[in-house]
Amino acid sequence: MIKKILLTFLVVFVSSLTYSQETITFTTTSALSSWNPTKFTNSGAIPTWEATGSGIATQSVTANLPNFDFSSNDGSEINITCTSTDAFAGLTELWVSLKDLTTLDVSAATNLIELSFRSNNINGPIDVSSLVNLQKLWVFNNNLTDLDISANSNLIWLSAQNNQLSSSVLDKIINDMDSHGLMNDTIHIIGNSPLTMMAQPAYDNIIAKGGEIDVSAPIVPTTEVITFTTTSTSSSWSPSDFSN
């Protein structure tokens, strides 16, 4: 009996060492009467969600898909935490779209394969560097000014159109996607700044590998020359006007 009790204790103790409690967080200004993630594909431990804010009563539920009532909110920020006892070991798909998000931190969900937070109000930056298994990322229709996918070597689909991403950020995204070496990439970045020559030849490499990019290739600058012939003996020859 003593051996059985000790064995049971050892199993519980080892299990507690295997996983740790981790939390992902969201901030929203929603006034929806039924707020929940669009998709939460999880084969692991059921997480506990809690929503707090000045415009609502604190709400808590243990479920994969919570159903929060934010109808009393006056536009104030609501902080939402989702806490897992197995470090989100079974969470592979998380979509939180059209939910009036202003921030999110999902860096603890390292087994995510799909992540979508499209059509929100997120300025960023968003850290996805720990999501090394990520294959598909939808972040379009936000206000992102930065996005670094250099650590996401399994990423084959990126939808980041209609943000505030600069040319340098987009050039780096194209170069990073090319350096990952995958085939048939899909990259949607229209509605941001244009690509520059810094994205060449990565742009062409991606297309050659069967990929799709929804903006035109960077335009190669060309040199043009205009010429003049004169018989002038002027000591100070110049065009009368050169508006450029």
N, C-alpha and C positions, 0 to 999 in steps of 0.2 A: 504493500500500500504506500509506504514511504517513497519507494522508488518511482511508483506511478505519479505521485504528487510532484516529486522533483522533476520528472520528465516533462510533465505538463507545464510546470513553471519555466523550465528551460525553453520549451517551444514558444511560449508566450514572450519570454524575454528576447529570444533571437528574432522573433517576428517584429518586436518593437524596435530592434536595431536596424532591421532591413529597410523599413520605411520611416519617414519623418513627416510631421505635420507641415503642410505647405499651404500657402494662400495666394489666390489671384484676386485682383481688385479692379473695380470699375467705378467711375464717377459719372452720374447722369443728372440732367435737369428735367427729366421726364415727368409728365403728369398723367401718364397712362393708368387706366384702372386695372390693366392686366399686363404687367411687365415681366418678361422672361427672355432668356436667350433664344435665338431662332433655332439653334441646334446645339445639343450637348451630348455627343456620342461617348459614352463612358462604360467600360466593362469592369471597372474597379470599384473601390469603396464609394458609397454614396456620400457626397459632400454636404456640408452645412453652409447655408447662405444666410447672410444678415444684411439688412438695409437700415441705415441710420441717416437722419437729416433733420434740420430744423422745421421742415415743412411736412413731416410725416411722423407717425408713431413708429418706433423701432419694430421691425418685422424680422422673424427668423424662421427658417424651415430647412429640414433635411430632405433633399431631393435632387435628382439630376436636373429637372426643370422646375424651378420655383415659380410661383405665381404671386408677384407682389402687386399691391394696390397703392399706386402713387397719385391717385386722383385728387388728393388734398394738397399736393405740392404746388407752390406758387412760383416755380421756376428756380428755386434754390437748389444747391448741389446736394445730391444724395450719394452717400458712400456705400458701395456694395462690396462685401467680401464673400469669397467662396473658399472654404477651407476643407482640405482633404487630409485624411489620416494615412493615405498610402502614397503621398507625393504625386497625386494625379497619374498614377502608373497606367491606368486604363483609359485616360482621356485622350482621344485621337482627333476629334472634330469639335470645334467651337466656333459658332456663328453668333454674333451679337450685332445684328444689322437693324438700322432704322430705330434705334433705341435712345437717341439724344445723348450719346456718350460724349464726354469731354476729355476723359483720360481712361486708360486701362493699362494694367500691368499683368501680363500672362507669362512672365519669364519662368515661373515655377512649373508650368505645364510643358515639360521638356519632351513629351512623347506626341505632341500635336503633329498631325499630318496635314490638317486643313485648319486655317484660321481666317475668319471673315469679320471685319468690323466696318463694312461699307456703309456709306450714307449716314454718317454721324457728324459730330462737330469737333473732331479731334485735331489739335494743332501739333501734337507730338512734342519731342521725338518719341517714337515707339521702339522699345528694345526687343528685337526678336533674335538676338545673337545666341541665346541658349536653346532655341528651337531647331536643333540640328537635324531633326527628322522631317521638318516641314517641307511639303511638296507643293501646296497651293495656298496662295495668300491674296485675299481680296481686301483692298484698303481704299477703293475709289470713292469719290464724292465726300472728301473730308477737307481739312485745311492743313495737311501735313507739309512741313518745310524740310523735313529730312527723313530718309529711310535708308538704312544700311542692311543689305542682305548678303554681305560678304561671307558670313559664317554659315549661311543656309545652302550648303552644297548640294542638297537634294531638291531644291526648288525648281519646278518646271513650269509653274503658272504664276504670273504676277499681274494683278489688275490694280493699277495705281493711278488711273486717269482722274482728271479734274481735282487736282490738289494744288499746292503752291511749291512744287519741287523745282529747284533751280537746275540750270543746264549742267553744272558740275556734279550735282547729286545724280542726275539721270545718266550722265556719261559714265559715272562709276557703276551704276546699276547694270548698264549694258556690258561693261567690261567684266564685272563680277559674274554675271550670268554666263558669259562666254567662257570665263576661266573655270567654271564648274564642270565644263566638258560634257554636258548632257545634250541629248538629241531632242528635237521637236519642242523647244521652249515656246511658250506663249507669253508675250509681254505687251501689256496695254498701258501706255503712258501718255496718251493724247490729253490735251487740256492742261499741260504744264509748260515749262520753258522748252525751247527747242534743243535738240542734240547739237553738239559741236563736233569738230574733227577729232576730238579726244576720244570719241566713241568708235572711231575707225582704227583697225579693221574689225573690231569685235562685232559690230553690226553685221557686216558681210559674213563673218564666220557663223553667226547664229542663223542667218537665212540659209546659208549653205548646208547647215546641219538639219534643215527641215523646220526651222523655227519661224515664228510669226511675230512681227513687231508692228504696231498699229500707227506708227509715224514714219515719215519719209527718212531715207538715209541722209546723214549729214552731207551738205553740198560741198564738194571739193572747190576751194577757191581757185580762180583762174587769174592769170595775169594778162592784161590787155595793154596795148601800146597805141598811142596816137603820135603822128609824126608831122613835122613842119620843115619846110625849106625856105631859107631867107637869104637875101643879099645884103642884109643890114651891116652897117659899120658902127652901130650905136654902142656906146660904152656901158649902157644899162638897158639891156634888152629884157623885156618881160611881157607876158600877156597883159592886155589892157584890163581883163577881168577873168577870174577863174573861180566861179562860185561852186564850192564842193563841200 
